[in-house]
Amino acid sequence: MKGAIFDMDGVVVDNHKYHFKAWMAFSEKYKFELNSTIYRDKFNGKTNKDLFTMLFGDLNVEVIHKFSIEKEEIYQKLYAEDMKAHTGLIDFLELLKRHRFKIALGTSAPTSNVDFTLDRLKLRHYFDVIVDGSQVERGKPDPQVYELCAMKLGLQPKECFVFEDSLAGLESGERAGCKIIGVATSHEAYELKPMTDFIIHDFTDAKSLLRIR
């Protein structure tokens, strides 16, 4: 393998409980049904555009942008003081660099959250390519985000690992033709197993991942 592509939420950072709290606050204001099961099964891995369309029907660009800013401001306020890279991530990124892997971030998150995460944690320099929700027309589970990451890395999808925690993201990576590493944060390992080549809970087992070909 020559490339490693990381989802962000639930992979680079184990942050889903903060997104869930933010969405719950948003749901209370705008009066739509939401609980942990709905969030886990229908929200994880999706772009804000897809989520707001699912919740409210067809919306114009300005309304989607307004809702996105409002929700992400809640999330960033909740997560700012607790933010940290997922366990073992930085050491693993360093190891990938030493082994001359090309590295990409492929996320459905808006640019504001990517900047918030990568810059506060000083992770941006590890990624040769960054693709976020603003750069794709079709969100996960469509394979576009991972196809675009591989193309920008100058690689074929089959030459890349994808690290994903959401079911929509696993399907996206699989449909793109990448090798799939499940990260058991937002779902249990048994839920990820049917769609993955390998499962981790964090990145402390980095050396064993490099033996997967």
C-alpha positions as CSV (number, residue, x, y, z in Angstrom):
1,M,0.0,0.0,0.0
2,K,1.2,3.5,-0.8
3,G,-1.5,5.8,0.6
4,A,-3.5,6.2,3.8
5,I,-6.7,8.2,3.9
6,F,-8.3,9.2,7.2
7,D,-11.8,10.2,7.9
8,M,-11.8,13.0,10.6
9,D,-14.7,12.7,13.0
10,G,-14.4,9.5,15.0
11,V,-11.0,8.7,13.5
12,V,-8.6,11.6,13.8
13,V,-10.5,12.7,16.8
14,D,-12.9,10.6,19.0
15,N,-15.5,13.4,19.1
16,H,-18.9,11.9,18.4
17,K,-20.4,12.6,21.8
18,Y,-19.8,16.3,21.2
19,H,-21.4,16.3,17.8
20,F,-24.3,14.4,19.3
21,K,-24.7,17.0,22.1
22,A,-24.6,19.8,19.4
23,W,-27.2,18.0,17.3
24,M,-29.4,17.4,20.3
25,A,-29.3,21.2,21.1
26,F,-30.1,21.9,17.5
27,S,-33.0,19.4,17.4
28,E,-34.5,21.0,20.6
29,K,-34.5,24.4,18.9
30,Y,-35.9,23.2,15.6
31,K,-38.2,20.5,16.9
32,F,-37.2,17.3,15.1
33,E,-36.9,13.9,16.5
34,L,-33.4,12.8,17.5
35,N,-31.9,10.3,19.9
36,S,-28.6,8.3,20.1
37,T,-29.9,5.5,17.8
38,I,-31.1,7.8,15.1
39,Y,-27.9,9.8,15.3
40,R,-25.6,6.7,15.1
41,D,-27.6,5.1,12.2
42,K,-28.5,8.1,10.1
43,F,-26.2,11.0,10.9
44,N,-22.6,9.6,11.1
45,G,-20.5,10.2,8.0
46,K,-23.0,12.5,6.2
47,T,-22.5,16.0,4.9
48,N,-24.4,18.9,6.5
49,K,-26.1,19.5,3.2
50,D,-27.4,15.9,3.1
51,L,-28.4,16.0,6.8
52,F,-30.4,19.3,6.6
53,T,-32.1,18.1,3.4
54,M,-33.0,14.8,5.2
55,L,-34.4,16.8,8.1
56,F,-36.2,19.7,6.4
57,G,-36.5,18.8,2.7
58,D,-35.2,20.9,-0.1
59,L,-33.5,24.0,1.2
60,N,-31.7,26.8,-0.6
61,V,-27.9,27.2,-0.3
62,E,-28.2,30.2,2.1
63,V,-30.4,28.4,4.6
64,I,-28.1,25.3,4.6
65,H,-25.1,27.6,5.2
66,K,-26.9,29.3,8.0
67,F,-27.9,26.1,9.7
68,S,-24.4,24.7,9.2
69,I,-22.8,27.6,10.9
70,E,-25.2,27.5,13.8
71,K,-24.8,23.8,14.5
72,E,-21.0,23.8,14.1
73,E,-20.6,26.8,16.4
74,I,-22.4,24.8,19.1
75,Y,-20.2,21.8,18.5
76,Q,-16.9,23.8,18.5
77,K,-17.9,25.6,21.7
78,L,-18.6,22.2,23.4
79,Y,-15.4,20.5,22.1
80,A,-12.8,23.3,22.2
81,E,-11.5,22.6,25.7
82,D,-11.5,18.8,25.4
83,M,-10.1,18.4,21.9
84,K,-7.3,15.9,21.5
85,A,-5.9,13.7,18.8
86,H,-7.2,10.1,18.9
87,T,-5.0,7.8,20.9
88,G,-1.8,6.9,19.1
89,L,-2.6,8.9,16.0
90,I,0.4,11.2,15.9
91,D,2.9,8.4,16.4
92,F,1.1,6.5,13.7
93,L,1.2,9.4,11.3
94,E,4.9,9.8,12.0
95,L,5.4,6.1,11.2
96,L,3.5,6.4,7.9
97,K,5.8,9.4,7.0
98,R,8.9,7.4,7.7
99,H,7.6,4.6,5.5
100,R,6.9,7.2,2.7
101,F,3.2,6.8,2.7
102,K,1.1,9.6,1.1
103,I,-1.5,10.7,3.5
104,A,-4.9,12.3,2.9
105,L,-7.9,13.5,5.0
106,G,-11.2,12.6,3.5
107,T,-14.2,13.9,5.5
108,S,-17.8,14.9,5.1
109,A,-17.2,17.7,7.6
110,P,-17.4,21.4,6.6
111,T,-14.2,23.3,6.1
112,S,-14.7,25.3,9.3
113,N,-14.5,22.0,11.4
114,V,-11.5,20.8,9.4
115,D,-9.7,24.0,10.2
116,F,-10.8,23.9,13.8
117,T,-9.5,20.4,14.2
118,L,-6.3,20.4,12.2
119,D,-5.1,23.8,13.2
120,R,-5.8,23.6,17.0
121,L,-4.1,20.2,17.1
122,K,-1.3,21.2,14.7
123,L,-2.0,18.2,12.5
124,R,-2.3,19.9,9.1
125,H,1.3,19.3,8.0
126,Y,0.9,15.5,8.1
127,F,-1.7,15.6,5.3
128,D,-0.6,15.8,1.7
129,V,-4.2,16.2,0.6
130,I,-7.3,17.4,2.4
131,V,-10.8,16.8,0.9
132,D,-13.8,18.0,2.9
133,G,-17.6,18.2,2.5
134,S,-17.4,21.4,0.4
135,Q,-15.4,19.7,-2.3
136,V,-17.8,16.9,-3.1
137,E,-21.2,16.9,-4.8
138,R,-22.2,13.6,-3.3
139,G,-21.6,12.7,0.4
140,K,-20.8,9.3,1.9
141,P,-21.8,6.5,1.3
142,D,-21.1,7.7,-2.3
143,P,-17.4,6.9,-3.0
144,Q,-16.6,10.4,-4.4
145,V,-14.7,11.6,-1.4
146,Y,-12.3,8.7,-1.4
147,E,-11.9,8.5,-5.1
148,L,-11.0,12.2,-5.1
149,C,-8.5,11.7,-2.3
150,A,-6.8,8.9,-4.2
151,M,-6.7,10.9,-7.4
152,K,-5.2,13.9,-5.6
153,L,-2.6,11.7,-4.0
154,G,-1.7,10.4,-7.5
155,L,-2.7,6.8,-6.5
156,Q,-5.2,4.2,-7.5
157,P,-7.9,3.6,-4.7
158,K,-6.7,0.0,-4.4
159,E,-3.3,1.4,-3.3
160,C,-4.9,3.1,-0.3
161,F,-6.0,2.3,3.2
162,V,-9.1,4.1,4.4
163,F,-9.6,4.6,8.1
164,E,-13.3,4.9,8.9
165,D,-15.7,4.7,11.8
166,S,-19.1,5.2,10.2
167,L,-21.1,2.7,8.2
168,A,-21.7,5.3,5.5
169,G,-17.9,5.9,5.4
170,L,-17.1,2.2,5.3
171,E,-19.4,1.8,2.3
172,S,-17.9,4.9,0.6
173,G,-14.3,3.5,0.9
174,E,-15.4,0.0,-0.2
175,R,-17.2,1.4,-3.2
176,A,-14.1,3.4,-4.1
177,G,-12.1,0.2,-4.1
178,C,-9.8,1.0,-1.1
179,K,-8.7,-1.4,1.6
180,I,-10.8,-0.6,4.7
181,I,-9.6,-0.3,8.3
182,G,-12.6,0.1,10.7
183,V,-12.1,2.3,13.7
184,A,-14.5,1.2,16.5
185,T,-15.5,4.5,18.0
186,S,-19.0,5.3,16.9
187,H,-19.9,1.7,16.3
188,E,-19.0,-1.6,17.9
189,A,-16.3,-3.8,16.3
190,Y,-18.9,-6.5,15.3
191,E,-20.9,-3.9,13.4
192,L,-17.9,-2.8,11.4
193,K,-16.5,-6.3,10.7
194,P,-18.6,-7.3,7.6
195,M,-17.2,-4.2,5.7
196,T,-13.6,-4.1,6.9
197,D,-10.3,-5.8,6.3
198,F,-9.1,-5.0,9.8
199,I,-10.5,-3.3,12.9
200,I,-8.8,-1.1,15.5
201,H,-10.0,0.8,18.5
202,D,-7.2,3.4,18.3
203,F,-3.8,3.8,16.6
204,T,-1.6,2.2,19.2
205,D,-1.3,-1.0,17.2
206,A,0.3,0.9,14.3
207,K,3.0,-1.6,13.3
208,S,0.6,-4.4,12.7
209,L,-1.4,-2.2,10.3
210,L,1.7,-1.7,8.2
211,R,1.9,-5.4,7.6
212,I,-1.5,-5.5,5.9
213,R,-1.0,-5.6,2.1
